[in-house]
């Protein structure tokens, strides 16, 4: 009965999210439903389990959501994001329309711009290019998803996206963990996605299908808009990557930070100092990126700076509260008696060998259930992170691999139909799940899942980081 209660609550949460209801409201509702069906008290579960875990997630990750959203809006308002996307599209031209859109989205997300902002920034040029190349518009969401929702979000070492930041806390790693594994994953996801999209384009062209007649959300091209130089526009993105690298790899390790942060009033545990310092590095890097994004086009941003900061701050609240509510939900579920059965099954995967298959299965399953890469990964690592680290130490698996596998796996089943980013992307381009979800599914779900398990298998045979 306890296990059935958990399954029922998960199904109901997915259904309500798919129907467009807020998980901020329904995550605690269905968490408490599962708790009651398991014989636990209603209000103590809410106030002593759900809310503290939600608050703890906010405490650790809110700065990344806030600064990441503000950075993205400043890049948008300064014209830097548009300048980069337009330069790539103009350089490659209509014959390479799909590649141009993927690279535009990838460069922006790898530089730290929020994937929601990237979708808004890239879509107008992508639609124009697809129309000019006579490629069906229904392929555009899958193309944007490949560039923004996959390898630059989770796989490429150094990406400042939240999905690459979360594992640092659990494994004392940094953003550049397991560079070989991450780079191979990125190449496989990018290559596989491009092969699929080009195949779909040829298939449509052979059938005589063109761009199509669309009226909903068709972008208006504004000519004569003042944009900064595209090379100059890359500086904020590069600054985030470079500052993070320098702080994490060189500056912070050389300081005797443990000598004072372990004392009052900070009282940071020695075991968590590395993860905390890596978080500081990303926070500082995003502040630097925001500053440079303002300075590269001061005339344009001058009247819009308040708008960018306010819009980013407000937008970050919804994003972080959605994820924090899902984390609170997951932490209620993991306290229930029925979850022990589920936990034993997940931890039993690969017993006697590497923890990587179990970790990948757990993270991607929970990301699919919650409809959130960061939320699912947070729940998985909050629940099993310590066990996975002990397991890895026991069988001599580098913790960096735990970091990278968790990150890449989180970007698999997260893009189920009820995923917020999927729903937002389809709304931006004016299409429906029926029109375009098949290509989103292949590029951002199927290929990443196949990739992570393929690389885990290869790692078990030949060994690499």
N, C-alpha and C positions, 0 to 999 in steps of 0.2 A: 504493500500500500504506500509506503514511504517513497519508493522508487517511482511508482506510478504518479504520485503527487508531484514529484520533481518534473517528470516528463510532461504532465499536464500543464504545469506552470510555464515550462519552456515553450510548448506549442502555442499557448495563449499569448505569451509575450511576442513571439514571432508573428503571429496572426495580427495582433493589434498594431505592431510596428509596420507590417505590410500594408495595413489599411490606413496608415498615416497618422495614427495616434501617438502622442508623445510618450517616449519611454521614461522621461523624467517622472511622469505621473504613474505609469503602469508598471514600471520595474518594481517599486515597493509593494504595489498591490498584489502582483503575482508571486513575489518573494514570500509575502505573508500568507498567501494561499497555500503554498508548498509547506510552509512552517506549520500551519494549523493542521493540515492533512498528516503531518508527521508527529502530531501531538505536542508541539511546542507552544509556548504562550505568545499571544499576539503582540501586545504592546512592548514587552521587554525585547522581543526580537527586533522590533522596529527601532527602538531608541538605543539599544545597547549593542546591536549587531549591524543593522543596515546603515544607520546614520554615521557611526564612528568610522566605518570602512569607507563610506562615500567621502567623508571629510578628510580622511588620510590621503586618499587619491588626489583630492583637490590641493592639499598641502604640498604634495611632491610635484605634481605635474601642471598645476595651473599656470606658472610662469611660462612654460613652453607654449601652451595654447594661446595665452595672452600675447606674448611677444611675437609668436609665429603669425598670428592673425594680423597684428598691427604691421609687421614687416610686409606681409602680403599686400595689405591695403595701401601702404606707402609706395610700394613698387608699382601698384596699379595707378594710383593718383599722380605719381611723378611721370608716368608714361613709360617707365623702364621695362615693365613686363610686356607691354604692347610692342615696344621697340624691338626687343629680343625676338618675340614671336614673328613679327613682320619681316625682320631681316632674314630669318631662317626660311620662311615661306618664299620670299622673293629670290633668295639664293638658289633654292632647289627647284622651284617652279612647279607647274601643274603635273608634269610627268612623274614627279616624286612626291605627290600630294600627301600620301599616307605617311611616308617617312618624315616629311616636313612637319606635319602635325605632331607626330610622336616625339620627335626631337625637341620641338618647341615646348611641349608639356614636360618632357623629361628634364631639360635644362632648368626650367623654372622650379620644379619640385626639388631637384637635387640641390638647388641653391637656397632652399628653405621656404619658398613661397607655399602657402596653404593650397592644397589640391582643389579646394572650392574656388579660390581666386584664380588658379590656373585655368580651370574650366571656363570661367567667364572671360579670361584674357585671350585664350586660344580659339575659342569657338568662332568669333566673327571671321577670322582669317581662314580657319579650317573650312567653314561653310563656303566662303568665297572661292577657295581653291578647289574644293570638291565640285562646286558648280561649274567652274571653268574646265576642270578635267572630266566632267560628266560622270563622276563617281556617285553612286547612290548615297544620299544623305544618311540613310539608315545605318551606314557603316561608320559614321563619324563618332558616335558615342563610344564604340569599342576601340576606335583609334585613340581618342583622348584618354580613355581608361588605361590603355597599354602604357602610354607615356607618363600618366600622373598617378595611377593607383597601384603600380607594380614595382618594377625593379629599382626605381629611384626613391621609392617610399620605404623599401625594406632591405634591399640586397646590396646595392653599391656601398662599399665602406665609406664612412664619413658623412652620409646623408643626415642632415639635422632634423629630419621628420621624427615625430613623436614615437613612431613604431621602432625606430632605431635607438631611441633614448631610453625607453623603459627597461630593457634588459640590463643596463649598466648598474642599476641599483641592486640587482639580485646576484650578479656574477662578478662585480668589481672589474668591469671591462670598460672600454671606451667606444666611441662611435666608429672606430676603424677596426673593430674586432673581426678576426677570421677573414682577412682580405682576399685570400685565394678562393675560399668557398663562396664568399659574397660576389666576387667578380664573375666567377663561373655561373652562378645563379642568375646574375643580371644578363649575361650574354645569352643564356639559354631562354630566359623569359622574353627578352627583346627579339631574339632570332625566331623563336617559335611563334610569337605574336605577329611579327611581320610576315612570316610565311602564310599564316592563316588569313590575315587581312588582304594580302595580295591575291591569294587564291579566291577569296570571296569577291574581290573586285573583278577578276577575270571571269568568274562565274556569272556575275551580273552583266558584264559587258557582252558576253557571249549570248546572253538571253535578250539583249537589246535594251536593258534597263539603264536609264540615265539618272541624273540627280533627282528627278521627281518634281512634282508640283507641290510646293510647300508654302504655306502662308503663316503658320504659327511660329512665333519667335524667330522669324527670319531677320538677320542682323542688318542694320543700316550702316553703310560705310561712310564715315565722316572724313572728308578730305581736308588737307591743310592743317591737321592737328599738330601742334608742336611736340615733337618727341625727342628725347635725348639720343645721342649717338649710341648705337647698339653695343659697341665695345665698352663704352663708358657705363652702359646699363648693366654690364656683367660684374662690375666692381662690387656692388653690394652682395651679390651671390657668392663671389669668390672670397670676400672678406669673412663671411660666416664660416666657410669651410676652413680657411687658413687660420683664423683666430682660434677656432675650436681645436684644430690640430696642434698649434703651438702651445696653447694652454694645457691641453691634456697630456701631450707627449713630453714637453720640455720644461715649461715654467712651474706648474704646480708640483710635479714630482721632485723638483729641486728644492722646494720649500719645506721647512719643518712645520707643516700645518698641524700635524697631530699633536704637537707640543702645546697648542693653545685651544684648539677647537674641542678637545676632549675634556677641557676644564669648564667650570661654571663661567658664564651662564649658558654656554652652548651645549655641552655634554653630549657631543656626537660620539656614538659608539665607534671604537677603533676599526671594527670590521666593516663599517659603512663609510669610512672616510674617502676611499677612492671613488666610490659611486657618487658621493656628495660633491666632491671636487669636479668630477666630470659633468655633473649637472650645472655647477657654477660656470664652467667653461662655455657650455652652450648658451646659458643665459647672457653672459657677457658678449659672446659672439653675435647673438641676435640684436643686442643693443647697438653694437658697432655697425651691423648691417643696416639697421633702421636709420642711423645717423648718416651713413654714406648715401643711402637711397634718397634722403632729403636733400643732401648737398649737390647731387649730380644734376638736378634740374630745379633750382630754388625758385625760379620765376613761376613755374607751373604749380609747384607744390605749395607755394606761399599761401594762397587762399584756400587750400584744401587740406592743410595739415591737420587741423582740428577734426575735419570730416573723416580723414583716414584713421586717426587715432581712436575717435569715438566709434566708428563703424567696426574697426578691428576689435576693440574692447568688448563691444556689445555682442558681436558675432562669436567671440571666443567663449562667452558665458554659456551660450546655448550648446556649443560643441563640448565643452568640458563637463557641463552638467549632464548631458546625455550619457557621456562615457562614465562619469562618476556614479550615476544611478545604476548603470549596468554592472559596475564593479561592486556596488553595494548589494545588488541582487545576487551576484555570484558568490559573494562572501556569506550571505544568508544560506544559499544552497549548500555550500561546502560544510556548514555546521550541522546539517540535517543527517540523521542516522542513515537514510537511504543513499546518501552520497558516498558513504564508505564503500558500498558495493561498486559504484561507478569508479571511485578512485582506485580501488584494487585492480579493476580491469585495465584502466589507463596505465597505471604503473607496472602492470604485468606485461605490457608490450615490450618485447626485447629483453626481458629479464635474463640475466646471465651474460649479456653483451653490453652494447652501448646504450646510453639513455636517450640518444638522439631520435630514434623512431618514436618512442613514447612521447617525448617532448613535442615533436612535430604534430603527432596525431592529436594530442591534448590541446595544443594552442589553436590549431586550425579548426578543430571541432567547436571549441568555445567561441572562437571568433565568428563562426557561422551561426551559432545559437544566438549570440548577442547582436549580430549584424554590425560588429565593430572590431577592427583589427586591434586597436589599442585596448579596448575594453576586454576582449577575449583573452589577449595575451596577459593583461594585468591579472585577471582572475586566475589563469593557469599558473603564472609564476608566483602569485601570492599563495596559492594552494600547494604547489609542488616544487617551487624554485629551490628551496633548501634541500629537498630530497634529490633533485636532479644534480645539484652541485656536489653533494656527497657521493652520489652514484658515479658521477664523472671522475671525481678524485680517486675513487676506488678502482676504476677500470682504466685510469690514465687517459681520459679524454680532456682535451684543453677546454677550459671554461669559455674561451672565445668562440668555440664551435656551438656551445649552448646558446650564447648570445645570438649568433647569426642565424642558427636554425630557428629559434623562437621568432626572430624578426621576419624572416622570409615566410615561415609558416603562417604568421598572422595575416599576411597579405594574400591568402588563398580563399578560404570559404567565407571570408568577411563580406565579399561582394555578392551575397545572396540577394534575391529580389527585394528584401526588406531593408537592405543597407541604405543608410541615409545619403551617402555620397552618390550611389547609383540613382536614387530617386531625384536628387538635386541635379545631377548631370542630365538626366532625361528631361527634366523641367527646363533647363537652360536651353537645350537644343530643340525643344518642342516636339519630342517624339515619345513613344510609349514603350513599355516593356515588350509588348508584342512586336513592335517595329525593330527593336535593337538589342534586346537583352541577350539573345543568342551569342552575339559577338562579344559583348561584355563578359559573359560567362566563360567563353573560351580564352580570351586574352588575359582576364584578371583573376580567374578562379581556377579553371582546369589546368592551364599551363603552369602557373606557379605551384600548384599542389603536386603535379607530376615532377616538376623540377626539383623541389626540396627533397622528395623521397628518392629520386634518382641519384642526387648528389650524396645523400646519406648512405645509399647503397655503395656508391663508388668510394666514398670515404672509408667505409668499413673494409674495403678490399685493398686500396692502395695507400690510404692515409694522406691527408693534407689539411691545411688550415686555410 
